[in-house]
Amino acid sequence: MRALVAAGLVLVVAACSSPEPGGNAPSKAPAPQGLKVEEVAGGFQHAWDIGFLPGGGTLVTERPGTVKLVKNGQVTPVDIDLTDIQVRGEGGLMGLVIHPDNERFTVCFNTSKDVRLVTYRLDGTKATKVKDLLTGMPSNSSGRHSGCRPTLAPDGSMYVATGDIAQGRNPQDKTSLGGKVLRIDAETGEGAAGNPFITSGNANERRIYTYGHRNVQGVVFRPGGEQAFSSEHGPSVDDEVNLLSKGANYGWDPSKGGTQGGYDEGVPMTDLQRFPDAVPAVWSSGSPTEAICQAAFWNGKLAITALKGSKLLLFTLDDAGKVQNVSIPEELNDKYGRLRAARTAPDGSLYLTTSNGTNDKLLKLTGTA
């Protein structure tokens, strides 16, 4: 065993562990014991998100543009009209959130013009469109950096994680909805009361909660408190877990203040030289990246899936939200391939999806973490 000093913490790394990540990544703590992984259902294609219905049903979105209902081990397609959906590269049908009435759900998908949030009402296996909740989120024709995942906050507002569509100016441009964490009214799609820029004359700016992001994959709220965390893809280095602070800049600026065209991915994920007040990540992968994806709180820990890393990371946090250590359950470490969705079920179990492209799985994780 040897000590590693990272982000001001003295952490312990086993000598036989995998190569140390760079940046401020903490060491890998011993994996939790006694975890059980159950394959609830299979046959999915790039299963992107999960939503839980009353009576034990589960909705699963697939990036190619389908929604599936899983109940009692049976998988049934939902009859849904995703008007003008465009499935290219990273784009297609993405995030999903179930409304508190358990009758409506909102999904996020690419169209030929934008990325949009659309709300539907579910009756059995038939979904009827209620409204376009939010349109005009930017979209790349290639689908790149389309990340879009909605989550309901404890106060009833909807947080939406977005990607910057690989356009350099978007993350720092508060008139663009790309490269942001949005906070909107779940019924109207307008900026939610109390937002940091709610008095702006620009409707998009009124929707912004935080900015300066690259490709946010999800937002999760810590039970019993007000802390919200986001998980974000880095370029070739520095995936980030961020503790969200109202109105804060998280420092991604591939346009270098608008002085450079294109998309310079050589800039820091959190550029403290250009933005001294930018908020540093509470965890960074360093190099190599894991392509971390969705986050959920489970058994008191922050659980985050990894696509490229093909694993689940479990973060132990202190009361202030600082990462104390990270454990990697062997039961999921490179056993199922790419892991994407993560949602905590009403019964306290953790549901995950794989995202390998063919015969993807809906997994249920129980045990002590």
C-alpha positions as MATLAB code, in Angstrom:
seq = 'MRALVAAGLVLVVAACSSPEPGGNAPSKAPAPQGLKVEEVAGGFQHAWDIGFLPGGGTLVTERPGTVKLVKNGQVTPVDIDLTDIQVRGEGGLMGLVIHPDNERFTVCFNTSKDVRLVTYRLDGTKATKVKDLLTGMPSNSSGRHSGCRPTLAPDGSMYVATGDIAQGRNPQDKTSLGGKVLRIDAETGEGAAGNPFITSGNANERRIYTYGHRNVQGVVFRPGGEQAFSSEHGPSVDDEVNLLSKGANYGWDPSKGGTQGGYDEGVPMTDLQRFPDAVPAVWSSGSPTEAICQAAFWNGKLAITALKGSKLLLFTLDDAGKVQNVSIPEELNDKYGRLRAARTAPDGSLYLTTSNGTNDKLLKLTGTA';
ca = [
       0.000    0.000    0.000;
       1.153    3.560   -0.641;
      -0.281    6.992   -0.033;
      -1.463    9.340   -2.758;
      -2.104   13.015   -2.078;
      -4.993   14.194   -4.266;
      -7.094   17.351   -4.003;
      -5.775   17.993   -0.517;
      -6.726   14.535    0.737;
      -4.411   11.733    1.767;
      -5.851    8.585    0.252;
      -4.627    5.022    0.067;
      -4.094    3.096   -3.153;
      -3.440   -0.619   -3.386;
      -0.227   -1.370   -5.256;
      -2.050   -3.862   -7.467;
      -4.732   -1.389   -8.502;
      -5.254   -0.109  -12.026;
      -3.207    2.926  -13.186;
      -3.849    6.002  -11.114;
      -6.091    8.619  -12.680;
      -4.672   12.110  -12.951;
      -6.197   15.381  -11.823;
      -7.855   15.331   -8.438;
      -9.256   11.812   -8.726;
      -9.233    9.963   -5.385;
      -8.025    6.416   -5.082;
     -10.166    3.340   -5.513;
     -11.316    2.105   -2.126;
     -12.071   -1.584   -1.547;
     -15.153   -2.696   -3.433;
     -18.326   -3.168   -1.375;
     -19.301   -6.721   -0.606;
     -22.504   -8.661   -1.034;
     -23.888   -6.932   -4.120;
     -26.376   -8.776   -6.287;
     -26.950   -7.982   -9.963;
     -30.211   -9.164  -11.514;
     -30.933   -9.001  -15.234;
     -34.508   -7.707  -15.268;
     -34.901   -7.633  -19.046;
     -32.845   -7.632  -22.235;
     -33.057   -7.040  -25.946;
     -32.736   -3.244  -25.816;
     -30.769   -0.990  -28.175;
     -28.751    1.741  -26.492;
     -31.075    1.913  -23.486;
     -30.778    5.554  -22.420;
     -32.952    6.264  -19.390;
     -35.332    4.718  -16.872;
     -38.583    5.809  -15.223;
     -40.639    4.002  -12.585;
     -44.426    3.714  -12.778;
     -46.913    2.774  -10.037;
     -47.691   -0.906   -9.887;
     -44.176   -2.023  -10.695;
     -43.887   -0.948  -14.325;
     -40.684    0.592  -15.688;
     -40.252    2.725  -18.793;
     -36.995    2.539  -20.725;
     -36.019    4.868  -23.573;
     -33.842    3.629  -26.432;
     -31.717    6.022  -28.458;
     -32.979    4.682  -31.846;
     -36.380    6.158  -30.966;
     -38.464    3.671  -29.002;
     -39.917    3.530  -25.503;
     -40.404    0.145  -23.832;
     -42.592   -0.809  -20.893;
     -41.089   -3.490  -18.659;
     -43.462   -5.254  -16.284;
     -43.327   -8.697  -14.709;
     -40.395   -9.588  -16.925;
     -42.267   -8.721  -20.119;
     -41.057   -5.997  -22.486;
     -43.745   -4.200  -24.524;
     -43.212   -1.335  -26.995;
     -45.068    1.869  -26.160;
     -47.097    3.385  -29.005;
     -45.638    6.894  -29.168;
     -45.282    9.526  -31.895;
     -41.832   11.136  -31.702;
     -42.427   13.671  -34.442;
     -39.380   14.423  -36.595;
     -36.945   12.506  -34.393;
     -33.420   12.462  -35.850;
     -31.187    9.568  -34.789;
     -27.546   10.242  -35.611;
     -24.388    9.446  -33.657;
     -24.916   10.432  -30.026;
     -28.336   11.923  -30.823;
     -31.804   10.411  -30.823;
     -34.187    9.611  -27.986;
     -32.465   10.329  -24.698;
     -33.613   11.317  -21.214;
     -36.900   10.476  -19.480;
     -38.633   11.672  -16.338;
     -41.957   10.562  -14.820;
     -44.189   13.367  -13.482;
     -45.547   13.187   -9.922;
     -49.067   12.382  -11.162;
     -47.638    9.091  -12.541;
     -49.668    9.606  -15.712;
     -47.348   11.912  -17.658;
     -43.730   11.586  -18.650;
     -41.326   13.879  -20.469;
     -38.673   12.711  -22.917;
     -35.860   14.527  -24.671;
     -34.898   13.915  -28.304;
     -33.193   15.389  -31.364;
     -35.239   16.688  -34.272;
     -34.087   18.120  -37.592;
     -34.098   21.581  -35.980;
     -33.295   21.235  -32.294;
     -33.228   19.110  -29.167;
     -36.550   19.308  -27.376;
     -38.451   18.164  -24.321;
     -41.918   16.755  -25.025;
     -44.491   15.678  -22.453;
     -46.820   12.703  -23.029;
     -49.670   11.074  -21.152;
     -49.465    7.303  -20.759;
     -52.542    5.073  -20.940;
     -51.493    1.451  -20.809;
     -49.019    1.154  -23.669;
     -50.320    4.194  -25.579;
     -48.586    7.568  -25.123;
     -50.447   10.689  -26.264;
     -48.612   13.955  -26.717;
     -49.566   16.667  -24.217;
     -47.229   19.473  -25.271;
     -43.790   20.561  -26.390;
     -42.417   21.509  -22.998;
     -39.204   23.120  -24.243;
     -37.924   23.580  -27.782;
     -34.849   25.310  -29.163;
     -32.086   23.443  -27.378;
     -29.251   23.382  -29.928;
     -28.588   20.248  -31.963;
     -25.590   19.120  -33.994;
     -26.498   17.433  -37.286;
     -24.013   14.690  -36.388;
     -25.640   14.218  -32.982;
     -22.426   15.086  -31.139;
     -22.732   16.259  -27.522;
     -26.509   15.998  -27.560;
     -26.676   14.976  -23.917;
     -30.125   15.821  -22.545;
     -31.511   14.341  -19.356;
     -34.376   15.788  -17.275;
     -34.765   15.180  -13.535;
     -37.400   16.452  -11.130;
     -36.098   18.386   -8.134;
     -37.520   18.087   -4.614;
     -39.142   21.510   -5.085;
     -41.023   20.285   -8.184;
     -38.937   22.128  -10.759;
     -37.263   20.221  -13.594;
     -33.497   20.264  -14.033;
     -32.244   19.498  -17.530;
     -28.644   18.515  -18.289;
     -27.549   19.582  -21.785;
     -24.569   19.174  -24.077;
     -22.782   21.990  -25.910;
     -23.224   20.216  -29.327;
     -19.457   20.738  -29.853;
     -19.937   24.435  -30.635;
     -17.263   26.498  -28.923;
     -19.324   29.531  -27.955;
     -22.305   27.721  -26.456;
     -21.055   26.926  -22.924;
     -20.371   30.574  -22.005;
     -23.247   32.060  -24.043;
     -26.181   32.537  -21.684;
     -28.568   33.013  -24.598;
     -27.855   29.417  -25.681;
     -29.314   26.409  -23.874;
     -26.312   24.225  -24.806;
     -23.633   23.313  -22.270;
     -25.860   24.143  -19.309;
     -27.860   22.829  -16.428;
     -31.333   24.288  -16.872;
     -33.984   24.707  -14.199;
     -37.465   25.056  -15.633;
     -41.086   24.961  -14.563;
     -42.163   21.348  -15.140;
     -45.584   22.462  -16.401;
     -44.707   25.426  -18.630;
     -41.061   24.957  -19.633;
     -40.283   28.540  -18.640;
     -37.504   29.526  -16.285;
     -38.392   28.443  -12.744;
     -38.972   31.030  -10.031;
     -35.797   31.835   -8.118;
     -33.419   31.126  -11.015;
     -30.227   33.192  -10.985;
     -31.024   35.112  -14.187;
     -34.812   35.167  -13.833;
     -34.992   38.939  -14.442;
     -33.193   38.690  -17.805;
     -34.999   39.862  -20.918;
     -33.878   36.666  -22.675;
     -36.100   33.618  -22.116;
     -33.208   31.178  -22.490;
     -31.105   32.970  -19.901;
     -34.018   32.863  -17.478;
     -33.940   29.054  -17.721;
     -30.242   28.694  -16.825;
     -29.160   27.405  -13.420;
     -25.446   26.837  -14.183;
     -23.322   27.286  -17.298;
     -19.853   26.639  -18.695;
     -20.402   22.885  -19.141;
     -19.246   20.550  -21.912;
     -21.635   17.583  -22.090;
     -23.616   17.033  -18.905;
     -25.049   13.531  -18.597;
     -27.275   13.926  -15.571;
     -28.206   15.740  -12.371;
     -29.065   14.109   -9.062;
     -30.231   15.497   -5.709;
     -28.778   14.301   -2.446;
     -31.516   12.898   -0.212;
     -32.353   14.956    2.832;
     -30.648   18.139    1.701;
     -30.292   20.744   -1.006;
     -27.129   19.518   -2.726;
     -27.321   18.728   -6.450;
     -24.539   17.016   -8.371;
     -23.912   16.747  -12.113;
     -21.877   14.200  -14.042;
     -20.073   15.422  -17.148;
     -17.989   14.107  -20.029;
     -14.521   15.554  -20.452;
     -12.554   15.538  -23.742;
      -9.492   13.242  -23.602;
      -9.056   14.040  -19.884;
     -11.081   15.141  -16.893;
     -14.569   13.765  -16.706;
     -16.110   15.762  -13.873;
     -18.502   15.414  -10.980;
     -19.695   18.886  -10.023;
     -21.535   20.188   -6.996;
     -23.973   22.665   -8.528;
     -24.124   26.220   -7.258;
     -26.853   28.611   -8.401;
     -25.654   30.889  -11.206;
     -22.128   29.469  -11.234;
     -19.758   29.129  -14.180;
     -18.017   25.740  -14.467;
     -15.293   27.050  -16.740;
     -15.503   25.205  -20.088;
     -14.743   27.588  -22.979;
     -13.412   26.006  -26.190;
     -13.935   29.339  -27.991;
     -11.409   31.075  -25.683;
     -13.661   33.994  -24.986;
     -15.003   34.056  -28.523;
     -11.540   34.759  -29.919;
     -11.225   31.404  -31.653;
     -13.457   29.636  -34.125;
     -14.024   25.916  -34.136;
     -13.882   23.813  -31.013;
     -10.559   23.759  -29.148;
     -10.686   20.750  -26.833;
      -7.215   21.500  -25.500;
      -8.576   24.061  -23.030;
      -9.062   23.011  -19.379;
     -12.420   21.601  -18.380;
     -12.447   24.206  -15.620;
     -10.409   27.153  -16.898;
      -9.493   29.010  -13.706;
      -7.044   31.259  -15.551;
      -9.740   32.675  -17.796;
     -12.484   32.412  -15.177;
     -11.004   32.775  -11.666;
     -14.455   32.382  -10.111;
     -15.264   29.158  -11.962;
     -16.235   26.259   -9.695;
     -13.727   23.384   -9.618;
     -15.043   19.842   -9.829;
     -15.406   17.807   -6.649;
     -13.960   14.894   -8.634;
     -12.075   14.649  -11.909;
     -11.058   11.469  -13.691;
      -7.778   12.895  -14.902;
      -6.430   10.638  -17.646;
      -7.805    8.402  -18.978;
     -11.454    9.387  -18.912;
     -14.177    6.918  -17.938;
     -16.945    8.627  -19.962;
     -19.034    8.840  -16.803;
     -22.748    9.015  -17.383;
     -25.845    9.160  -15.180;
     -25.733    9.661  -11.419;
     -28.035    8.409   -8.667;
     -27.853    8.275   -4.883;
     -27.987    4.721   -3.598;
     -27.407    3.420   -0.081;
     -25.959    6.775    0.936;
     -23.415    6.914   -1.877;
     -23.284    8.706   -5.196;
     -23.445    6.037   -7.897;
     -22.292    6.976  -11.408;
     -22.188    4.748  -14.466;
     -19.305    4.742  -16.942;
     -19.582    4.117  -20.669;
     -15.979    3.784  -21.806;
     -14.921    2.582  -18.379;
     -17.597   -0.163  -18.349;
     -18.079    0.097  -14.613;
     -20.062    1.625  -11.775;
     -18.321    4.134   -9.510;
     -19.549    4.604   -5.943;
     -18.529    7.899   -4.331;
     -18.450    8.379   -0.569;
     -19.110   12.052    0.188;
     -18.746   14.110    3.326;
     -21.487   16.464    4.480;
     -20.067   19.297    2.369;
     -20.193   17.158   -0.781;
     -16.453   16.510   -1.017;
     -15.392   13.100   -2.300;
     -13.693   10.950    0.328;
     -13.133    7.813   -1.754;
     -14.415    5.889   -4.755;
     -15.186    2.181   -4.845;
     -15.768    0.009   -7.905;
     -17.958   -3.079   -7.415;
     -16.338   -6.079   -9.022;
     -19.781   -7.435   -9.882;
     -20.120   -4.680  -12.499;
     -16.518   -3.987  -13.416;
     -16.243   -4.739  -17.150;
     -18.854   -7.490  -16.783;
     -21.709   -5.929  -18.772;
     -19.891   -3.501  -21.050;
     -20.924    0.136  -21.269;
     -23.226    1.316  -18.474;
     -25.445    4.349  -19.095;
     -28.637    4.930  -17.078;
     -28.838    4.911  -13.284;
     -32.032    5.521  -11.339;
     -32.937    4.617   -7.748;
     -36.171    2.618   -7.640;
     -38.981    3.177   -5.121;
     -37.934   -0.016   -3.301;
     -34.402    1.346   -2.776;
     -32.691   -0.808   -5.389;
     -30.544    0.719   -8.128;
     -31.541    0.168  -11.754;
     -28.954    0.480  -14.516;
     -28.890   -0.005  -18.273;
     -26.150   -1.182  -20.545;
     -25.482    0.717  -23.756;
     -23.576   -1.600  -26.063;
     -26.004   -1.270  -28.974;
     -27.408   -4.780  -29.200;
     -29.175   -6.910  -26.608;
     -28.722   -4.248  -23.954;
     -29.867   -5.064  -20.427;
     -31.942   -3.520  -17.699;
     -30.125   -4.403  -14.474;
     -31.265   -4.296  -10.848;
     -28.643   -3.886   -8.148;
     -29.314   -4.775   -4.514;
     -27.114   -5.287   -1.491;
     -24.974   -3.108    0.723;
     -22.715   -0.486   -0.827;
];
